[in-house]
Amino acid sequence: MKIGEEKIYLSEFNFFYENVVRYRDCSKEDYFYSFLKYKLKISDAKRLRLDKNIDYAISPCDIKDDLFYLNDSESNTGEYATYILTYRIYQDENADCGLNVMRNVYSKLESGVKLDELCRDVNEPRFSCERIFNEDYLLKEMKKELSTVQQKGYSQPFISPEGVHIIVKSASNNLKYKLEYCVDDAFLVSEWDKFCSDNILKYSDEDLERFFKANRKKYKWELPHFKGVVVHCKDKKAAKKIRKKIKKLPIEKWKETLENVMAQDSDYCAVIDVGLFQIGENEYVDNMVFKCGNYKELDEYPYTFTIGKCLDYMPDSYKDVYDVIVQDYIVECENKYFENLERELRVEKYIDVLKTVNSDGSN
């Protein structure tokens, strides 16, 4: 392909592809678009003069010297270690910050950065890299992603109740191949990612609301949901007081309000669970809202009731599918940015050339 007057040769593409395909199962045609974005980021970073802003914590020359001596051989043991990279998020916290961090981590994996270097360079106190020895203890979200990762591969960033993760399978502690000639590009891409997060991917609640309304049918659920609160209290009298206290408040205020009054008045003492419940997730919601199944009363709080509304199969607000909306909105913004960038930088693509070349790079 060409980006402006710069020619990008097939040999460079093959260098990246042949190393990435060791860890990820994808065709040349599929990988081409990741490679294109990588090269566009480099060109855009130069256009924006981001190379003038880089404050090098480590000298690129030192890294090149180290990379020159890397052993490019792979482990032949046939054994694969599994790692889970995590950006921890707290309860009721939006995942967008963690998603931005882990998308940057994923981008570095895509460009071939070694796992140990990557983990060392992520300067985030909430980020961790943990080797998995027993998969039985993983959350269901992690097990699901793990089942999709090929040997010597890695997953897309995904969300669990513990945070945002990427699962990596590797034959050793290092993802080994020489990067000495593209270290400068890797630094530029890293700087572009920071610039992008700060300047391009900003969004407001109004932006997300507009995006949700324009794409609402896309977020239809397969199963009905209930949006509200499950309350376990001592008797009907307490239930009446609790209902009255939150009746005119928005659902976002229910948990905080009830916790505050419980701390001051024992009459409001209760166990509460506020949120969005899919059928099959909560036995009390299933019985009282969806009229199926049974539930067990709590010994100290035998009176149970719900307040809220059944949303059936359609979210009521973008907040009901917040994490998914944020990811989709960011993807759309990125796609639009790159589409415009292709026009600005006069990109010419010759994708058919890939079909004439074997995966080993020879005709």
C-alpha positions in Angstrom: 0.0 0.0 0.0 0.9 3.7 -0.2 0.3 6.3 2.5 0.8 9.6 0.6 4.2 9.2 -1.1 5.4 6.6 1.3 5.5 3.0 0.0 4.7 0.2 2.4 6.2 -3.0 1.1 4.9 -6.5 1.4 8.1 -7.6 3.2 7.3 -5.3 6.1 3.7 -6.6 6.3 5.0 -10.2 6.3 7.4 -9.4 9.1 4.5 -8.3 11.3 2.1 -11.0 10.1 4.4 -13.9 10.5 5.1 -13.0 14.1 1.5 -12.1 15.1 0.1 -15.3 13.5 2.2 -17.3 16.0 0.0 -16.0 18.8 -3.3 -15.3 17.0 -5.2 -17.3 14.4 -6.1 -14.9 11.5 -5.8 -14.7 7.8 -3.6 -12.2 6.0 -6.7 -10.4 4.7 -8.0 -10.0 8.3 -4.7 -8.9 9.7 -4.2 -6.3 6.9 -6.7 -3.9 8.5 -4.9 -4.0 11.9 -1.6 -3.4 10.1 -3.2 -0.5 8.1 -4.4 1.1 11.4 -0.9 0.7 12.9 0.7 2.4 9.9 -1.9 5.2 9.9 -1.2 5.9 13.5 2.5 6.3 12.7 1.8 8.6 9.8 -0.8 10.6 11.8 1.6 10.9 14.8 4.2 12.4 12.5 1.6 14.7 10.9 0.6 15.9 14.4 4.2 16.2 15.3 3.7 14.0 18.4 7.3 12.8 18.0 8.3 16.2 19.4 6.3 15.6 22.6 7.6 12.2 23.6 9.3 12.2 27.0 11.4 9.0 26.7 11.6 7.3 30.1 13.8 4.7 28.4 16.1 5.5 25.5 14.9 3.9 22.2 18.6 3.4 21.3 19.0 1.3 24.5 16.0 -0.8 23.6 17.3 -1.3 20.1 20.6 -2.5 21.5 18.8 -5.0 23.8 16.5 -6.2 21.0 19.4 -6.8 18.7 20.6 -9.6 21.0 17.2 -11.2 21.6 17.1 -14.9 20.8 14.4 -15.3 18.2 13.8 -19.0 18.9 10.6 -20.4 20.3 10.3 -22.8 23.2 9.9 -26.4 21.9 8.5 -27.8 25.1 4.9 -27.8 23.7 3.7 -26.4 27.0 1.8 -23.1 27.2 1.5 -20.8 30.1 -1.7 -18.8 30.5 -1.7 -15.3 31.8 -4.5 -12.9 32.6 -3.8 -9.2 32.3 -6.2 -7.2 34.4 -7.1 -3.6 35.0 -9.1 -3.6 38.3 -12.3 -1.6 38.5 -14.3 -1.0 41.6 -18.0 -1.9 42.3 -20.4 0.5 40.5 -17.5 2.2 38.7 -17.6 2.8 34.9 -15.2 0.6 32.9 -14.3 3.2 30.3 -10.9 4.1 31.9 -10.0 0.4 32.2 -11.1 -0.2 28.6 -8.8 2.6 27.4 -5.8 1.1 29.2 -6.4 -2.4 28.0 -7.0 -1.3 24.4 -3.6 0.2 24.5 -2.2 -3.0 26.0 -3.9 -5.0 23.2 -2.5 -2.6 20.6 1.0 -3.4 21.9 0.4 -7.1 21.8 -0.7 -6.6 18.2 2.5 -4.8 17.3 4.5 -7.7 18.9 5.7 -6.2 22.2 6.9 -8.9 24.5 4.7 -9.8 27.4 7.3 -9.1 30.1 8.2 -5.7 28.6 4.6 -4.8 28.2 3.7 -5.6 31.8 6.8 -3.7 33.1 6.0 -0.6 31.1 2.3 -0.3 31.9 2.4 2.5 34.6 -1.0 1.8 36.2 -1.4 0.8 39.8 -4.6 -1.1 39.0 -2.9 -3.2 36.3 -1.6 -6.7 37.0 -0.4 -9.8 35.2 -1.1 -13.1 36.8 -0.2 -16.6 35.6 -3.2 -19.0 35.8 -2.5 -22.4 37.2 -6.0 -23.6 38.0 -8.7 -22.6 35.5 -11.5 -24.0 37.8 -11.3 -20.8 39.9 -11.8 -18.4 37.0 -15.0 -16.4 36.6 -17.4 -17.5 33.9 -16.5 -14.5 31.7 -12.8 -15.5 31.9 -13.5 -19.1 31.1 -15.6 -18.1 28.1 -12.8 -16.0 26.6 -10.2 -18.6 27.5 -12.0 -21.1 25.4 -11.7 -18.9 22.3 -7.9 -18.3 22.6 -5.7 -20.4 20.4 -2.4 -21.8 21.6 0.1 -18.9 21.7 -2.7 -16.4 21.3 -4.5 -13.6 23.2 -8.1 -12.4 23.6 -9.7 -9.1 22.9 -10.2 -6.9 26.0 -13.3 -8.0 27.9 -15.2 -7.1 31.1 -15.9 -9.1 34.2 -17.1 -8.1 37.7 -13.4 -7.8 38.6 -12.3 -5.5 35.9 -11.1 -5.4 32.2 -9.0 -8.3 31.1 -6.9 -9.8 28.3 -6.0 -13.5 28.3 -2.6 -14.4 26.9 -1.3 -17.9 26.1 2.4 -18.1 25.5 5.0 -20.8 25.1 7.3 -18.9 27.5 7.4 -15.7 29.5 8.5 -13.7 26.4 6.8 -13.1 23.1 10.1 -13.2 21.2 10.9 -11.6 17.9 13.2 -8.8 16.9 11.8 -5.3 16.9 14.9 -3.2 16.6 14.0 -1.5 13.3 10.5 -0.5 14.4 11.1 0.7 18.0 10.6 4.3 16.9 7.3 3.4 15.3 6.2 1.6 18.5 6.9 4.8 20.5 5.0 6.9 18.0 2.0 4.6 18.2 2.1 4.7 22.0 2.1 8.5 21.9 -0.7 8.5 19.3 -2.8 6.3 21.6 -2.4 8.7 24.4 -3.3 11.6 22.2 -6.3 9.7 20.8 -7.7 9.0 24.3 -7.2 12.6 25.4 -8.5 14.4 22.3 -10.4 12.1 19.9 -12.3 9.7 22.1 -13.8 12.1 24.5 -17.6 11.7 25.0 -20.4 13.1 27.1 -23.5 11.5 28.5 -25.4 13.4 25.7 -23.1 11.8 23.1 -23.9 8.3 24.5 -27.6 9.0 24.7 -27.7 10.2 21.1 -25.8 7.1 20.0 -28.1 4.8 21.9 -31.3 6.3 20.5 -29.9 6.1 16.9 -28.9 2.4 17.4 -31.4 1.3 20.0 -32.6 -1.9 18.1 -29.1 -3.2 18.1 -29.2 -3.5 21.9 -32.3 -5.6 22.2 -31.9 -8.3 24.8 -32.6 -12.0 24.2 -34.2 -12.3 27.7 -36.4 -9.9 29.7 -34.9 -7.7 32.4 -36.1 -6.0 35.6 -34.7 -2.6 36.6 -35.2 -1.9 40.3 -34.5 -3.0 43.8 -35.0 -6.2 45.9 -35.6 -5.4 49.5 -35.5 -7.8 52.4 -36.9 -6.2 55.6 -38.5 -7.3 58.9 -42.2 -6.7 58.2 -44.8 -4.8 56.2 -44.5 -1.7 58.3 -40.8 -1.4 57.4 -41.6 -2.1 53.8 -44.1 0.7 53.7 -41.6 3.2 55.1 -39.0 2.2 52.6 -41.3 2.4 49.7 -42.4 5.9 50.7 -38.8 7.0 51.2 -37.6 6.2 47.6 -40.9 6.4 45.7 -40.2 9.8 44.1 -36.5 9.4 43.7 -34.7 8.3 40.5 -33.4 4.7 40.7 -29.8 6.0 40.7 -30.5 7.5 44.2 -32.1 4.5 45.8 -29.1 2.7 47.1 -27.4 5.7 48.6 -30.6 7.0 50.1 -31.5 3.7 51.7 -28.0 3.2 53.1 -28.0 6.7 54.6 -31.4 6.3 56.3 -30.5 2.8 57.6 -27.4 4.2 59.2 -29.6 6.7 61.1 -32.9 4.9 61.8 -33.2 1.2 62.7 -36.8 1.1 61.4 -35.3 1.1 57.9 -32.9 -1.8 58.6 -32.9 -4.0 55.5 -30.9 -5.9 52.9 -31.1 -4.3 49.5 -30.0 -5.2 46.0 -30.3 -2.4 43.4 -29.6 -3.0 39.8 -30.6 -4.5 36.4 -31.6 -8.2 36.7 -32.0 -10.6 33.8 -34.4 -13.4 34.2 -32.6 -16.3 35.8 -30.1 -14.2 37.7 -32.0 -13.5 41.0 -34.5 -15.9 42.6 -36.5 -13.1 44.2 -36.9 -11.2 40.9 -37.7 -14.4 39.1 -40.5 -15.2 41.5 -42.0 -11.8 42.2 -41.5 -10.1 38.8 -41.4 -12.9 36.2 -43.7 -15.3 38.2 -41.4 -18.3 38.0 -39.5 -20.4 40.6 -39.3 -20.2 44.3 -37.1 -18.3 46.8 -35.8 -18.8 50.4 -36.7 -16.2 53.0 -33.9 -14.6 54.9 -34.1 -15.5 58.6 -33.6 -12.0 60.0 -35.4 -10.2 57.2 -38.4 -12.5 56.2 -40.4 -9.9 54.3 -39.2 -9.4 50.7 -40.5 -7.1 48.0 -39.4 -5.4 44.8 -39.7 -1.9 43.4 -39.0 -1.1 39.8 -40.1 -1.9 36.3 -39.9 -4.7 33.8 -38.0 -3.7 30.7 -38.8 -6.9 28.8 -36.4 -7.1 25.9 -35.4 -3.5 25.3 -33.1 -1.3 27.4 -34.7 1.8 28.9 -31.6 4.0 28.7 -28.0 3.9 27.5 -27.1 3.4 31.1 -28.7 0.0 31.1 -26.0 -1.1 28.5 -23.4 1.4 29.5 -20.2 -0.6 29.0 -21.3 -2.0 25.6 -22.5 1.5 24.4 -19.1 3.0 25.4 -17.2 0.3 23.5 -19.4 0.6 20.4 -19.3 4.4 20.5 -15.5 4.5 20.7 -15.2 1.9 17.8 -17.5 4.1 15.7 -15.4 7.3 16.5 -12.2 5.4 15.7 -13.6 4.1 12.4 -14.8 7.5 11.3 -11.4 9.0 12.3 -9.5 6.4 10.3 -11.8 6.8 7.3 -11.2 10.5 7.2 -7.5 9.9 7.8 -7.3 7.6 4.8 -8.7 10.3 2.6 -6.4 13.0 4.1 -3.3 10.9 3.8 -4.3 9.6 0.3 -4.0 5.9 1.1 -3.8 3.4 -1.7 -4.4 -0.2 -0.9 -3.5 -3.2 -3.0 -5.1 -6.0 -0.9 -5.2 -8.5 -3.9 -1.5 -8.8 -3.6 -1.9 -10.8 -0.4 -3.7 -13.5 -2.3 -0.7 -14.1 -4.6 1.7 -14.8 -1.7 1.9 -17.9 0.5 1.8 -17.5 4.3 5.5 -18.1 4.5 6.1 -15.0 2.3 7.2 -16.8 -0.8 5.3 -17.0 -4.1 
